[in-house]
Amino acid sequence: MQETTFEKLILERQFVGLLQAHAEVFFRLSNSLLAPGQDSWNKKHFFQLISEADALESFLDDYGARYNRTYAFLTELVASLRWFAHAGYSLTHMLARLESYGVAAWGAQEELDEARGELERGLAFLRVMAMRLIQGVRAEAKRLSIELTPEAFPETNFLPVVAKRRLPRSVGQAELVNEEQKIGEVVTKYLRACEMLRNLRVRRIHDPRERHTYFSRTCTEAQARTYEATVHNLQSTYDTHIQNTVLEARDERLARLRGRASAALHLLQAVTHLAHFIERHETDIRSEEAKRKISELVERAEVEEVALNVFLFWAERILQSGVELAETLLREYTKRLEIELELPEHLALHARPAALVVGIVNHYSTPVEMVIGGKVCNAGSILELLVAVGSQPRQRRFVFRGDERPVRDIARLFEAELGELGLERLPAELAYLRAD
């Protein structure tokens, strides 16, 4: 007979002793971070705060504190603190590396000074909010009869800040066969990231209601994670194929482009962390009482102001400052070709062959345009392709222009009757379409 496991309940007064012992390191750290004369925090402070807040939150969750009326608010305070610590870490990391990211080439000195000042303001805001939440945790702990240690956190106990390492994000990426294609893929991804943020029409919004409406529409946590992941994928592609190569050493412009992407990535990470905090105001994850108490410490409107007007705004501006450089690199590192193709009367560019055209373009990850009846569309977008063809049903002539490799493969697809005779009849050069 299978044995049934039952959870044992622990009395709230018994839990106090366990929590006090487990939280001692957190409170020692809080003593040091709130100490008089500690006017600023650097990366190691935020890094340690992330570690201790995460450990304390995990302990509370292990005992179901989030769902206990007595300890729920303490758990929410610690969780909120962790997200501000993450955002602060991203900002301190970025600001410490501005010079290595090539900040001097991003724009006029006046604009650079403005950016640096705004980012410093954003970092100061994150520290103040973290301090308020730490003080909130301490006040709630005292209310729960937890004795706070007077001991400080020894300087020697700070964890070494080790760069996160992970395998390259290569799933779904084509095998790159030459140097030009490597650069072409990276630059194309950079330009797509720029277009993604440009389409948001990011701007500073000072009216709280208008700002909240804009933020709720364009920067939910899910959307923020998409923006972050897009730039992260770009950086990962660069690091996998270009960083520390002869290619990079030969052309210093490549590192300058990567620097912009890295700076924007850290800002978008901060946006994601703050979006997560903001969304907890809108859901039932927190109780109404917890929402009210946390809003007394941290106002949502202030968080949205910094997330939008500082972090998202400058992430978009920094990326846009590299558009001209990216376009120049794309022209230099890809051989362009324009070719006109005629569709036989017995064939049609419907959904299935259109998907093959898109597959070719996405295989090379470099831009290709299709022109039909004077209308231009992105040949890497199935939607744009079908709309363009559908609006010109009698047209039999198509012009493709862009990187010569995908353009030549599109010509091969037309010669092979658009794959309508079966994918197994496609030429060897298009074998990747069968694999996809």
RODO-2510 file (C-alpha; in nm, 4 decimals, decimal comma):
residues 436
     n   res          X          Y          Z
     1     m     0,0000     0,0000     0,0000
     2     q     0,1339     0,3405    -0,0935
     3     e     0,2208     0,5517     0,2088
     4     t     0,0505     0,8899     0,2288
     5     t     0,2626     1,1857     0,3379
     6     f     0,0975     1,4508     0,5527
     7     e     0,2394     1,7981     0,6122
     8     k     0,2783     1,8861     0,9768
     9     l     0,1633     2,2271     1,0952
    10     i     0,3912     2,4516     1,2967
    11     l     0,2501     2,7003     1,5412
    12     e     0,3122     3,0662     1,4556
    13     r     0,4867     3,1280     1,7878
    14     q     0,7183     2,8330     1,7217
    15     f     0,8013     2,9662     1,3768
    16     v     0,9323     3,2940     1,5243
    17     g     1,2408     3,1233     1,6650
    18     l     1,3192     2,9456     1,3392
    19     l     1,2711     3,2640     1,1376
    20     q     1,4878     3,4684     1,3749
    21     a     1,7772     3,2244     1,3409
    22     h     1,7457     3,1971     0,9632
    23     a     1,7126     3,5726     0,9071
    24     e     2,0112     3,6737     1,1189
    25     v     2,2480     3,7143     0,8224
    26     f     1,9882     3,9205     0,6368
    27     f     1,9503     4,1562     0,9310
    28     r     2,3271     4,1837     0,9748
    29     l     2,3478     4,2872     0,6111
    30     s     2,0660     4,5379     0,6619
    31     n     2,2594     4,6906     0,9543
    32     s     2,5548     4,7523     0,7241
    33     l     2,3509     4,8816     0,4296
    34     l     2,1573     5,1258     0,6497
    35     a     2,4570     5,2353     0,8565
    36     p     2,5313     5,6101     0,8808
    37     g     2,7928     5,7073     0,6248
    38     q     2,6938     5,4317     0,3810
    39     d     2,5996     5,6867     0,1158
    40     s     2,6077     5,4618    -0,1871
    41     w     2,5895     5,0959    -0,2811
    42     n     2,7976     4,9323    -0,5485
    43     k     2,7526     4,6068    -0,7344
    44     k     2,8675     4,3896    -0,4429
    45     h     2,6050     4,5428    -0,2119
    46     f     2,3180     4,4726    -0,4523
    47     f     2,4595     4,1275    -0,5277
    48     q     2,4675     4,0340    -0,1586
    49     l     2,1213     4,1805    -0,1053
    50     i     1,9844     3,9631    -0,3876
    51     s     2,1426     3,6559    -0,2269
    52     e     2,0139     3,7195     0,1254
    53     a     1,6657     3,8307     0,0170
    54     d     1,6358     3,5240    -0,2057
    55     a     1,7445     3,2931     0,0787
    56     l     1,4994     3,4519     0,3209
    57     e     1,2112     3,4458     0,0725
    58     s     1,2784     3,0787    -0,0070
    59     f     1,2756     2,9952     0,3643
    60     l     0,9435     3,1745     0,4111
    61     d     0,7961     3,0006     0,1075
    62     d     0,9116     2,6608     0,2357
    63     y     0,6873     2,7150     0,5375
    64     g     0,3961     2,8571     0,3389
    65     a     0,4363     3,2029     0,4946
    66     r     0,2957     3,3711     0,1842
    67     y    -0,0434     3,2161     0,2643
    68     n    -0,0404     3,2837     0,6372
    69     r    -0,2089     3,6028     0,7599
    70     t     0,0598     3,6691     1,0185
    71     y     0,3605     3,6303     0,7866
    72     a     0,2192     3,7131     0,4416
    73     f     0,3136     4,0810     0,4507
    74     l     0,6701     4,0054     0,5606
    75     t     0,7034     3,7637     0,2684
    76     e     0,5768     4,0237     0,0193
    77     l     0,8187     4,2825     0,1562
    78     v     1,1147     4,0491     0,1092
    79     a     0,9987     3,9508    -0,2423
    80     s     0,9594     4,3169    -0,3430
    81     l     1,3026     4,3974    -0,2045
    82     r     1,4599     4,1213    -0,4118
    83     w     1,3265     4,2674    -0,7377
    84     f     1,4614     4,6152    -0,6575
    85     a     1,7960     4,4576    -0,5683
    86     h     1,8038     4,2820    -0,9062
    87     a     1,7300     4,6104    -1,0855
    88     g     1,9993     4,7875    -0,8832
    89     y     2,2517     4,5197    -0,9709
    90     s     2,1782     4,5597    -1,3431
    91     l     2,2261     4,9375    -1,3196
    92     t     2,5483     4,9280    -1,1178
    93     h     2,6876     4,6676    -1,3566
    94     m     2,6056     4,8851    -1,6572
    95     l     2,7341     5,2122    -1,5111
    96     a     3,0629     5,0484    -1,4120
    97     r     3,1179     4,9364    -1,7721
    98     l     3,0110     5,2437    -1,9662
    99     e     3,3635     5,3247    -2,0839
   100     s     3,4294     4,9694    -2,2019
   101     y     3,0950     4,9798    -2,3855
   102     g     3,2239     5,2732    -2,5922
   103     v     2,9947     5,5385    -2,4455
   104     a     3,1963     5,8188    -2,6052
   105     a     3,0704     5,7172    -2,9495
   106     w     2,7005     5,7124    -2,8599
   107     g     2,6268     6,0775    -2,9278
   108     a     2,7048     6,4375    -2,8469
   109     q     2,8646     6,5085    -2,5096
   110     e     2,5593     6,7005    -2,3927
   111     e     2,3359     6,4001    -2,4538
   112     l     2,5860     6,1641    -2,2899
   113     d     2,5972     6,3826    -1,9799
   114     e     2,2176     6,3842    -1,9712
   115     a     2,2058     6,0052    -2,0041
   116     r     2,4623     5,9494    -1,7308
   117     g     2,2801     6,1887    -1,4975
   118     e     1,9439     6,0228    -1,5602
   119     l     2,0847     5,6749    -1,5065
   120     e     2,2474     5,7850    -1,1818
   121     r     1,9087     5,9244    -1,0778
   122     g     1,7477     5,5919    -1,1600
   123     l     2,0074     5,4032    -0,9560
   124     a     1,9608     5,6394    -0,6612
   125     f     1,5849     5,5759    -0,6794
   126     l     1,6373     5,1993    -0,6698
   127     r     1,8622     5,2324    -0,3640
   128     v     1,6114     5,4538    -0,1811
   129     m     1,3271     5,2121    -0,2556
   130     a     1,5402     4,9176    -0,1411
   131     m     1,6230     5,1024     0,1803
   132     r     1,2541     5,1707     0,2446
   133     l     1,1719     4,8054     0,1932
   134     i     1,4570     4,6948     0,4208
   135     q     1,3248     4,9287     0,6882
   136     g     0,9788     4,7857     0,6243
   137     v     1,1094     4,4314     0,6730
   138     r     1,2791     4,5345     0,9985
   139     a     0,9639     4,7053     1,1289
   140     e     0,7488     4,4047     1,0431
   141     a     1,0019     4,1699     1,2062
   142     k     0,9874     4,3705     1,5292
   143     r     0,6069     4,3581     1,5178
   144     l     0,6362     3,9802     1,4969
   145     s     0,8599     3,9815     1,8078
   146     i     1,1734     3,8882     1,6153
   147     e     1,4849     4,0190     1,7882
   148     l     1,7134     4,1987     1,5437
   149     t     2,0825     4,1389     1,5846
   150     p     2,2946     4,4529     1,6389
   151     e     2,5875     4,2911     1,4575
   152     a     2,7036     4,4311     1,1241
   153     f     2,7802     4,2305     0,8125
   154     p     3,1603     4,1865     0,7913
   155     e     3,3209     4,3334     0,4812
   156     t     3,5052     4,0062     0,4277
   157     n     3,1741     3,8171     0,4055
   158     f     3,0535     3,9872     0,0890
   159     l     3,0192     3,7316    -0,1870
   160     p     3,2550     3,7735    -0,4817
   161     v     3,0580     3,9046    -0,7785
   162     v     3,1082     3,6343    -1,0389
   163     a     2,9864     3,6929    -1,3925
   164     k     2,7013     3,4609    -1,4812
   165     r     2,8028     3,2028    -1,7373
   166     r     2,5803     2,9947    -1,9601
   167     l     2,6026     2,7991    -2,2812
   168     p     2,5377     2,9986    -2,6001
   169     r     2,1704     3,0428    -2,6941
   170     s     2,2034     2,8611    -3,0233
   171     v     1,8696     2,6773    -3,0484
   172     g     1,6971     2,7819    -3,3694
   173     q     2,0034     2,9588    -3,5050
   174     a     2,1417     2,8591    -3,8385
   175     e     2,4910     2,7149    -3,8657
   176     l     2,6998     3,0044    -3,9890
   177     v     2,9351     2,9143    -4,2695
   178     n     3,1431     3,2266    -4,3225
   179     e     3,2504     3,5459    -4,1536
   180     e     3,0203     3,7715    -4,3521
   181     q     2,7168     3,5694    -4,2505
   182     k     2,8169     3,5875    -3,8848
   183     i     2,8305     3,9638    -3,8929
   184     g     2,5221     3,9827    -4,1120
   185     e     2,3154     3,7839    -3,8624
   186     v     2,4295     3,9906    -3,5638
   187     v     2,3720     4,3232    -3,7368
   188     t     2,0303     4,2157    -3,8639
   189     k     1,9271     4,1139    -3,5122
   190     y     2,0505     4,4496    -3,3853
   191     l     1,8383     4,6366    -3,6385
   192     r     1,5344     4,4210    -3,5565
   193     a     1,5780     4,5009    -3,1860
   194     c     1,5941     4,8701    -3,2737
   195     e     1,2773     4,8411    -3,4781
   196     m     1,1022     4,6522    -3,1972
   197     l     1,1639     4,9333    -2,9466
   198     r     1,1064     5,2078    -3,2033
   199     n     0,7606     5,0669    -3,2710
   200     l     0,6755     5,1237    -2,9045
   201     r     0,7108     5,5000    -2,9622
   202     v     0,8947     5,5282    -2,6326
   203     r     0,8830     5,8782    -2,4892
   204     r     0,8993     6,0470    -2,1532
   205     i     0,5509     6,0804    -2,0035
   206     h     0,5156     6,3005    -1,6979
   207     d     0,1414     6,2713    -1,6332
   208     p     0,0988     5,9707    -1,3974
   209     r    -0,2340     5,8567    -1,5458
   210     e    -0,1167     5,8793    -1,9054
   211     r     0,2079     5,7077    -1,8100
   212     h     0,0259     5,4220    -1,6352
   213     t    -0,1974     5,3697    -1,9404
   214     y     0,1032     5,3616    -2,1735
   215     f     0,3036     5,1340    -1,9433
   216     s     0,0150     4,8900    -1,8958
   217     r    -0,0312     4,8666    -2,2729
   218     t     0,3311     4,8336    -2,3860
   219     c     0,5352     4,7113    -2,0900
   220     t     0,3674     4,4301    -1,9034
   221     e     0,6097     4,1858    -1,7462
   222     a     0,5613     3,9438    -2,0389
   223     q     0,6334     4,2202    -2,2914
   224     a     0,9338     4,3432    -2,0943
   225     r     1,0763     3,9912    -2,0907
   226     t     1,0346     3,9750    -2,4688
   227     y     1,2291     4,2994    -2,5150
   228     e     1,5009     4,1761    -2,2813
   229     a     1,5211     3,8320    -2,4458
   230     t     1,5466     3,9845    -2,7950
   231     v     1,8523     4,1903    -2,7012
   232     h     1,9947     3,9038    -2,4952
   233     n     1,9719     3,6759    -2,7983
   234     l     2,1517     3,9382    -3,0069
   235     q     2,4332     3,9657    -2,7526
   236     s     2,4581     3,5877    -2,7216
   237     t     2,4913     3,5500    -3,0988
   238     y     2,7693     3,8077    -3,1001
   239     d     2,9536     3,6403    -2,8112
   240     t     2,9223     3,2972    -2,9690
   241     h     3,0527     3,3850    -3,3136
   242     i     3,2406     3,7161    -3,3035
   243     q     3,3780     3,7984    -2,9571
   244     n     3,7531     3,7384    -2,9151
   245     t     3,7960     3,6469    -3,2814
   246     v     4,0207     3,7816    -3,5552
   247     l     3,7034     3,9331    -3,6981
   248     e     3,6502     4,1487    -3,3902
   249     a     4,0146     4,2499    -3,3641
   250     r     4,0131     4,3561    -3,7293
   251     d     3,7121     4,5863    -3,7030
   252     e     3,6665     4,7830    -3,3803
   253     r     3,3185     4,8917    -3,4910
   254     l     3,1860     4,5459    -3,4034
   255     a     3,2719     4,5847    -3,0337
   256     r     3,1136     4,9303    -3,0367
   257     l     2,7890     4,7787    -3,1605
   258     r     2,8030     4,5091    -2,8941
   259     g     2,8613     4,7737    -2,6271
   260     r     2,5365     4,9455    -2,7172
   261     a     2,3483     4,6151    -2,7070
   262     s     2,4957     4,5274    -2,3666
   263     a     2,4094     4,8657    -2,2148
   264     a     2,0528     4,8420    -2,3460
   265     l     2,0243     4,4854    -2,2150
   266     h     2,1065     4,5883    -1,8569
   267     l     1,8475     4,8671    -1,8727
   268     l     1,5853     4,6291    -2,0110
   269     q     1,6642     4,3839    -1,7314
   270     a     1,5878     4,6613    -1,4821
   271     v     1,2620     4,7347    -1,6674
   272     t     1,1624     4,3675    -1,6385
   273     h     1,2297     4,3589    -1,2638
   274     l     1,0269     4,6742    -1,2049
   275     a     0,7451     4,5554    -1,4338
   276     h     0,7224     4,2422    -1,2205
   277     f     0,6893     4,4539    -0,9044
   278     i     0,4271     4,6786    -1,0692
   279     e     0,2118     4,3896    -1,1908
   280     r     0,1794     4,2513    -0,8398
   281     h    -0,0280     4,5647    -0,7674
   282     e    -0,2730     4,4577    -1,0364
   283     t    -0,3194     4,0906    -0,9492
   284     d    -0,4648     3,8878    -0,6646
   285     i    -0,1238     3,7472    -0,5705
   286     r    -0,1025     4,0058    -0,2950
   287     s    -0,3829     4,0603    -0,0494
   288     e    -0,5453     4,4025    -0,0549
   289     e    -0,3906     4,4780     0,2831
   290     a    -0,0421     4,3858     0,1585
   291     k    -0,0910     4,6023    -0,1516
   292     r    -0,1925     4,8978     0,0625
   293     k     0,0969     4,8593     0,3037
   294     i     0,3569     4,8199     0,0288
   295     s     0,2179     5,1217    -0,1597
   296     e     0,2833     5,3246     0,1553
   297     l     0,6528     5,2386     0,1172
   298     v     0,6827     5,2354    -0,2627
   299     e     0,4441     5,4234    -0,4898
   300     r     0,3653     5,2488    -0,8150
   301     a     0,3590     5,5818    -1,0031
   302     e     0,7183     5,6533    -0,8987
   303     v     0,8316     5,3087    -1,0093
   304     e     0,6614     5,3508    -1,3486
   305     e     0,8226     5,6945    -1,3883
   306     v     1,1743     5,5569    -1,3491
   307     a     1,1044     5,2365    -1,5440
   308     l     0,9677     5,4295    -1,8440
   309     n     1,1255     5,7746    -1,8383
   310     v     1,4725     5,6547    -1,7446
   311     f     1,5385     5,2875    -1,8119
   312     l     1,3192     5,2080    -2,1146
   313     f     1,3706     5,5550    -2,2631
   314     w     1,7505     5,5323    -2,2552
   315     a     1,7583     5,1673    -2,3626
   316     e     1,5789     5,2714    -2,6809
   317     r     1,7973     5,5812    -2,7306
   318     i     2,1210     5,3875    -2,6840
   319     l     2,0171     5,1212    -2,9347
   320     q     1,9008     5,3829    -3,1874
   321     s     2,2384     5,5566    -3,1661
   322     g     2,3887     5,2511    -3,3353
   323     v     2,1450     5,2215    -3,6279
   324     e     2,3651     5,4091    -3,8753
   325     l     2,6682     5,2025    -3,7703
   326     a     2,4688     4,8787    -3,8040
   327     e     2,3415     4,9723    -4,1488
   328     t     2,6953     5,0555    -4,2610
   329     l     2,8247     4,7206    -4,1351
   330     l     2,5396     4,5386    -4,3082
   331     r     2,6225     4,7030    -4,6413
   332     e     2,9931     4,6275    -4,6067
   333     y     2,9660     4,2688    -4,4888
   334     t     2,6894     4,1430    -4,7132
   335     k     2,7009     4,1287    -5,0931
   336     r     2,3741     4,2613    -5,2239
   337     l     2,1891     4,1217    -5,5205
   338     e     1,8674     4,2193    -5,6949
   339     i     1,6953     3,9661    -5,9141
   340     e     1,3635     3,9591    -6,1011
   341     l     1,1778     3,6296    -6,1106
   342     e     0,8714     3,5354    -6,3131
   343     l     0,6121     3,2901    -6,1837
   344     p     0,4852     3,0339    -6,4378
   345     e     0,1113     3,0434    -6,5057
   346     h     0,0487     2,7052    -6,3421
   347     l     0,1987     2,8156    -6,0078
   348     a     0,0868     3,0540    -5,7347
   349     l     0,2762     3,2043    -5,4437
   350     h     0,0248     3,0859    -5,1840
   351     a     0,0866     3,0036    -4,8185
   352     r     0,3004     2,6897    -4,8589
   353     p     0,5608     2,8244    -5,1055
   354     a     0,5520     3,1637    -4,9297
   355     a     0,6514     2,9825    -4,6097
   356     l     0,9494     2,8345    -4,7971
   357     v     1,0585     3,1822    -4,9099
   358     v     1,0357     3,2999    -4,5478
   359     g     1,2290     2,9893    -4,4404
   360     i     1,5131     3,0808    -4,6756
   361     v     1,5339     3,4373    -4,5478
   362     n     1,5220     3,3278    -4,1836
   363     h     1,7830     3,0594    -4,2469
   364     y     2,0375     3,3263    -4,3353
   365     s     1,9013     3,5839    -4,0868
   366     t     1,9806     3,8731    -4,3182
   367     p     1,7182     4,1074    -4,4655
   368     v     1,5578     4,0492    -4,8051
   369     e     1,2877     4,2642    -4,9625
   370     m     1,0285     4,1520    -5,2141
   371     v     0,8817     4,4017    -5,4587
   372     i     0,5539     4,3213    -5,6336
   373     g     0,3657     4,5753    -5,8420
   374     g     0,5720     4,8557    -5,6889
   375     k     0,4907     4,7472    -5,3326
   376     v     0,7795     4,6552    -5,1032
   377     c     0,7545     4,4021    -4,8203
   378     n     0,9802     4,2055    -4,5878
   379     a     1,0391     3,8643    -4,7467
   380     g     1,1146     3,7236    -4,4008
   381     s     0,7579     3,7873    -4,2805
   382     i     0,4901     3,5400    -4,3876
   383     l     0,2180     3,7931    -4,3084
   384     e     0,3722     4,0748    -4,5135
   385     l     0,4434     3,8357    -4,7980
   386     l     0,0880     3,7018    -4,8199
   387     v    -0,0682     4,0478    -4,7874
   388     a     0,1532     4,1822    -5,0682
   389     v     0,0768     3,8886    -5,2981
   390     g    -0,2924     3,8970    -5,2130
   391     s    -0,3151     4,2657    -5,3012
   392     q    -0,1630     4,1984    -5,6471
   393     p    -0,3266     3,8693    -5,7576
   394     r    -0,2490     3,9164    -6,1294
   395     q     0,1176     3,9962    -6,0862
   396     r     0,3556     3,7258    -6,2075
   397     r     0,6820     3,9177    -6,1675
   398     f     0,8633     3,9446    -5,8367
   399     v     1,1799     4,1347    -5,7511
   400     f     1,3907     4,0142    -5,4582
   401     r     1,6795     4,2221    -5,3289
   402     g     1,9126     4,1885    -5,0348
   403     d     2,1932     3,9563    -4,9235
   404     e     2,2946     3,7592    -5,2319
   405     r     2,2894     3,4186    -5,0553
   406     p     1,9195     3,4087    -4,9650
   407     v     1,8301     3,5857    -5,2894
   408     r     2,0094     3,3173    -5,4930
   409     d     1,8367     3,0446    -5,2923
   410     i     1,4977     3,2065    -5,3603
   411     a     1,5839     3,1942    -5,7311
   412     r     1,6639     2,8230    -5,6899
   413     l     1,3252     2,7746    -5,5210
   414     f     1,1479     2,9360    -5,8178
   415     e     1,3441     2,7134    -6,0573
   416     a     1,2305     2,4119    -5,8508
   417     e     0,8628     2,5065    -5,9009
   418     l     0,8387     2,6588    -5,5510
   419     g     0,8651     2,3147    -5,3946
   420     e     0,5231     2,2142    -5,5286
   421     l     0,6714     1,8943    -5,6756
   422     g     0,7680     1,7874    -5,3232
   423     l     1,0450     1,8987    -5,0892
   424     e     1,2460     1,5904    -5,1790
   425     r     1,2787     1,7323    -5,5320
   426     l     1,4427     2,0543    -5,4093
   427     p     1,8091     2,1028    -5,5086
   428     a     2,0821     2,0106    -5,2598
   429     e     2,1477     2,3797    -5,1852
   430     l     1,7999     2,3983    -5,0314
   431     a     1,8265     2,0838    -4,8201
   432     y     1,7902     2,2951    -4,5051
   433     l     1,4271     2,3564    -4,5981
   434     r     1,3576     1,9851    -4,5702
   435     a     1,5238     1,9752    -4,2291
   436     d     1,3202     2,2725    -4,1060
***
